[in-house]
Amino acid sequence: MPPAFAILQRRLPCQLNVRRPNMKQSFSSDDLPLVNGRVYHLNLAPDELAQDVIVVGDPDRVPFLADELFLGREVDRFHRGFRTITGIARETGMRVSIVTTGIGAPSTEIVLNELVALNEIDFPSRSRKDSIAPLHVVRVGTSGGVNPATPIGSLAITDYVIGLDNTGPLYDSPAPDIACTLLERQAMEAISRSGDPRGRFYGAIRPYVARADSRLLAALVHEATSLGVQHVIGITVSSPGFFAGEGRGVGRVRQTYPELIDAIATIHAGGLKVENVEMEAGMLLHFLGGMEYPAAALCAVINKRREGVFVTDYHRNVCDAAQVALKALKRLSTDD
């Protein structure tokens, strides 16, 4: 094992040397569109968002999980395809919001920025608050299994994530540790091997690597173990799409990287393997890591590309993931 990857095995906490973004104190209506005191896409007011947040891709998953987890609904908003429900979690007694991100990094980018605005901006004055407490955010989702040894239905808990989309790199969030930089090099080499150099867009993908918050990651692992939920910890790939981005050749257009996922699946470091592929964790951990907001992700493995298996009845697995997330958020707040 290369010495640099010892950092992976030790599970060192993220040490961010954040270059602060523009911290201007006022925002125009174009910078931050508000409609009746609510953010433009989510249609939420600041007091309707909890400090602890679970994000999911599918808007229908929001009411499903709220019914499973909450005593009742304090807030229920549905706007422009985004659903948010805020309530009190039945088991932990915590106020929690479940929010749709939509599918993929571009949609997730919109939601994350509006969550940050709800948390950090005083809407009447359109100025940033003097004191800001970070949101705690966990993605609960579904994913494709990459590691043949990981059974369908298991929860893949993300330690590192390799983002393949072109939305994450719009944010110059620094690498949390040296392992991220080394994984980016491995990913770039794997991508180069997976495509035809004669292709028009060969070389267009620039992978980036982010990492889950170390304390939240540890809490997820602890709670999954305590609840007896089958799980693995590893590297997640955040694909730029569901079809070509994950090797599905349905369309009659030649793919630039037909072996993309198989090539990236060969990456392994410090005992970690590529476990799953999904579409939102890269943007989530990259952006919120740069914000110094604790964020993490866990996804049920519902299909295996190599075996040609796809399971559609996965609601129980998603519920298990949400229960693990809730208890991890509670543990994080208790430790604070």
RASULCOR-V555437 format. One record per residue. PHI is phi in whole degrees, 0 to 359 (none if undefined). NEAR is the number of other C-alpha atoms within 12 Angstrom. D_FIRST is the distance of its C-alpha to the first C-alpha in whole Angstrom. Layout:
<<PHI	NEAR	D_FIRST> <PHI	NEAR	D_FIRST>>
This chain:
<<none	13	0> <301	15	4> <307	14	6> <298	18	8> <279	23	7> <301	19	8> <298	24	11> <292	33	11> <293	22	11> <284	16	14> <54	27	16> <297	23	17> <295	23	21> <298	35	21> <243	23	23> <268	28	25> <255	16	27> <282	21	29> <276	16	32> <298	15	35> <287	15	36> <301	10	40> <260	15	42> <303	16	45> <266	18	48> <224	21	50> <229	22	49> <286	16	51> <293	18	52> <280	12	50> <298	18	47> <225	28	47> <295	22	50> <234	28	52> <235	17	54> <54	13	57> <77	24	54> <233	29	51> <294	38	48> <295	27	49> <269	34	46> <279	40	46> <58	32	49> <246	37	48> <263	30	50> <305	28	48> <285	24	49> <266	31	48> <255	38	45> <279	34	43> <284	34	40> <254	41	38> <229	46	37> <251	49	36> <249	48	36> <225	49	36> <281	36	36> <275	29	39> <299	29	43> <290	23	44> <286	33	41> <294	41	42> <294	29	46> <300	24	44> <289	43	42> <299	37	44> <296	23	47> <286	27	44> <248	37	43> <260	30	46> <287	21	49> <188	22	51> <247	27	50> <279	22	51> <226	29	50> <216	28	50> <238	29	50> <223	22	49> <208	21	49> <54	20	48> <86	22	46> <254	35	44> <246	35	45> <227	45	45> <231	43	46> <247	39	46> <197	36	47> <261	29	46> <291	34	44> <300	21	45> <274	21	43> <257	24	42> <73	19	45> <270	27	43> <278	34	44> <223	43	42> <250	46	42> <250	54	40> <230	50	40> <286	45	40> <262	44	37> <79	33	38> <262	30	36> <92	35	34> <296	35	32> <300	27	36> <293	30	38> <298	38	35> <300	34	35> <297	30	39> <295	42	39> <298	42	36> <296	29	39> <288	32	42> <296	47	40> <297	34	39> <299	38	43> <299	39	44> <274	34	42> <250	31	43> <255	35	46> <278	27	49> <294	29	51> <303	20	55> <264	16	54> <54	25	51> <234	23	49> <286	23	46> <295	21	46> <290	13	46> <238	11	44> <232	18	41> <263	20	39> <290	26	36> <287	33	36> <249	46	34> <231	48	33> <235	51	31> <276	52	31> <244	47	32> <211	49	32> <239	47	31> <202	45	28> <268	45	27> <278	43	25> <251	40	22> <281	36	20> <301	24	22> <280	18	21> <267	27	23> <289	25	27> <302	35	29> <96	35	31> <292	37	27> <263	45	27> <265	53	24> <263	55	23> <282	49	21> <264	48	18> <249	55	18> <229	53	20> <257	57	20> <271	43	24> <251	43	25> <280	36	29> <255	25	31> <272	30	32> <307	42	29> <294	27	29> <291	16	32> <247	27	31> <273	24	29> <286	31	27> <290	31	25> <293	33	21> <298	39	20> <203	31	17> <293	25	15> <299	37	12> <300	35	16> <296	24	16> <292	31	13> <292	40	13> <299	31	17> <295	21	16> <300	26	14> <296	38	17> <298	29	19> <296	22	18> <295	29	18> <298	34	22> <299	29	23> <289	23	22> <271	28	24> <238	29	27> <263	19	30> <303	15	30> <276	12	34> <293	16	34> <301	13	36> <249	16	33> <300	21	30> <91	22	28> <280	18	30> <274	30	27> <241	28	25> <291	38	22> <229	43	22> <237	45	20> <231	50	21> <221	53	20> <293	52	23> <301	42	24> <296	35	22> <289	30	26> <290	42	27> <300	41	24> <298	32	24> <294	33	28> <298	45	27> <296	35	25> <299	27	27> <288	29	30> <298	31	29> <294	22	28> <297	16	31> <276	19	33> <71	16	32> <270	29	30> <297	28	28> <207	34	25> <225	37	21> <243	37	19> <188	40	17> <262	46	17> <253	53	20> <255	54	22> <261	48	25> <280	41	27> <281	35	30> <189	25	32> <272	26	33> <265	24	34> <301	22	32> <296	33	30> <239	36	29> <84	32	30> <266	24	33> <257	18	36> <276	14	39> <288	11	40> <269	9	42> <240	12	40> <301	17	37> <275	25	34> <290	26	32> <232	35	28> <294	27	29> <250	26	26> <302	40	24> <292	44	23> <299	32	22> <291	26	20> <290	44	18> <297	34	18> <281	27	15> <290	34	13> <208	30	10> <202	29	8> <57	25	7> <88	22	9> <266	33	12> <241	35	13> <289	40	16> <260	48	19> <207	53	22> <230	52	24> <213	49	27> <225	46	29> <235	52	30> <296	58	27> <300	47	25> <298	52	29> <301	57	29> <285	51	26> <293	49	26> <289	44	30> <289	41	30> <298	43	27> <295	33	29> <279	38	32> <64	33	30> <263	36	31> <298	40	29> <217	49	28> <205	51	26> <212	60	27> <215	58	27> <225	52	28> <289	45	29> <274	44	28> <244	34	31> <207	32	30> <232	31	28> <298	29	28> <293	20	27> <272	17	30> <69	16	32> <249	18	33> <222	19	34> <258	23	36> <261	18	39> <262	16	40> <237	24	37> <299	24	39> <295	24	38> <295	32	34> <294	37	35> <299	31	37> <300	35	35> <297	45	32> <294	48	35> <297	35	36> <298	45	32> <298	50	32> <301	45	36> <292	36	35> <293	42	32> <297	46	34> <296	32	36> <298	25	34> <297	31	33> <292	23	36> <292	14	37> <295	12	34> <296	13	35>>
